[in-house]
């Protein structure tokens, strides 16, 4: 049985949609952004911390840790602390192209198995007016979302104009690369 070390409903939904059997045990780990690391390295660092934290309690199981960050011009945008910060993030991203980095770490301590990868997708936002951005924020509840937006949002006023790379990565879990990794570690 695989364990997802994340409370993200989007990650649970993607794993279920792709037919994986798993349980959920969110890691009790505070995400950090060490300044000496690149955006991709930060996501991998946090994903590793999450996976190993839960794997210590379940050494026989494959534990999946994931971290996602949005980066604009090389600067990380994590989850906003409040609605003002969410609005500021969306204002910076408005009409621009940014990157979404997801670090994924799979660990099974009983066999000393550790596999990891980083997926990067490029996302272009539509240009929105201030009232449109505020309506969008009111609709999607951005405080648990990196970059303060939801790519799975299929609403006609969706903020994403285009995605180059994995769409599921932008939602929170790059399923295409994950499938290859899970096959390599024997998780189906």
N, C-alpha and C positions, 0 to 999 in steps of 0.2 A: 504494500500500500504506500502510495506517495503522500507526503504531507506538504501542504502549502503554508509557508511561514509568513502569511500576509492576511490582513483583514480586508483587503480590497475586494469589494463586490464585483468589480469589473474583471479582475483576474480569476475569481471563482467562476464567473459567467463564461469567460473564454475557455477555461479548462473543461468545464461541463459541455459547452457547445462542441468542443473538439473530441469529446468522448472519453476523457480521462477519468479514472476513479481515484479519488483523493479525499483526504480529510483536511481540515483547516485548524491550524494552531498558530495564531499570530505571535511573532517573536516580540519579546519584551526588550527591544533594543532601540536606543535613541539614534536616529539617523544623524550623521555628521557630514561636514564638508571640509575635510582637511585641505588647507590652502595650497599645499605642495602637489596635490593630485590634479590631473585633468578631469574633465566632466565624466568621461567614460570610466576612469579609474575610481572616481568617487562612487558611482553607481555600483561598480563591482565590489568595492570595499564594503558598502552598506549591505549589498546582497549576501556577501560572504558572512558578515556578522549575524544577519538574520538566520541564514541557513544553519550555521554552526550552533547558534544559541538553542534552536529547537532540536537539532540532531543530537546534541548531548543527552537529551531526555529520551530519544528514540534512535539508538545507534544502529538498529537493524533496518530502519526505513530510509528511503530516499527522501530527503527534505529539500524543498525548493525555496530559495530566497530570491527576492526580486526588488530592485530599486529603480525608479524612473525619475529623470530630471529633464527639464527643459533648459536649453541654453540659447541665448541670444548674444551674438558677437562674442562668444566664449565665456559669457557670464552665466552662472547657474541661476535658474529661477526654480525654487522648490515650491512647497505648498504655501499659499498665503496665510498669514496670521489672522487677517480680518478682511472685511469687505473693501476697505480702503486700499489695502495692499493688493487685493485681487484686481481691483479696478486699475491700479498703477501698472500691474503686470500686463494686463490685457491692452492697456494704452500703449505700452512699449512694443508689444507684439503686433498691434493693429496694422494690417496691410503689409506686413513684412514676412520674410522667410526666417525660420528658426530651426533648431535641431532638437529632436527628442532622443535621449540616450537611455537605454535600459540595460542594467547589469543583471545577469541571471547566474545564480550559483546553485548547483545540485551537489549534495553531500550525503554519503552513507558512511558513517564512521566505522561500522563493523568490518568493512572491506577497504577502508582508507580510500574511498572513492570521492574524488572532487573533480567536477567539470564546471566550466564557466565560459561565458561569452558576453560580449557587449554588442548590442544592436543599435544602429543610428538611423533615424529617418529624418527627412527634411520636410517641413510643413510650411505651407504658405497660407496666411490668414487673409480673409477678405478685409476690405477697408470699411470700418463702421463708424458711425457718428457717436458722440457721447451718449445720447439717449438710447441708441441701439445697444451699445456696450452694457449700459446699466440694466436694460431689459434682459439681455443675455445672462448676466450675472445673477439676476433675481430668479431666473428660470433653472439654472443648472447647479446651484449650491456649490461654489468653487473651492471651499476651504479644505477639502480633502484631495485636491487635484493639483499635481505639479503644473505650474504655469497658469493655474486658475481657469482651465477650460476642459471640456469633455469632447473628445473626438468621436465617441460613439453616438453623440447627439445627432440624430437624423432630422431634426426640426428644420423647416424651410429657412429659418434665419441662422442656420449653422455657421459657425465662425471660420471653419476650415474651408479654404478654396481648393487646395490640392495637397496630396501627400506623395512624396518620392521615397519609396522604400516600403517597409512593412506597416500596413495600417493597424494591425493588431499591436504592434510596438507602441504606436501613438496612443492606443487605448490603455496600454499598461502591461502587456505581456506579448513579446514577439513569438507567436505560435509556430511559424515556419521553422525558425532556427531552434526553438525549444523542442519540437518534435524530433529533430535529428539528434539533439543532445540526449533526450530521454531514451531514445532507441539505443544509443551508444552505452548508456549505463544500465540498460535492461529494464527500464520502467515503461510500461505500456499504457 
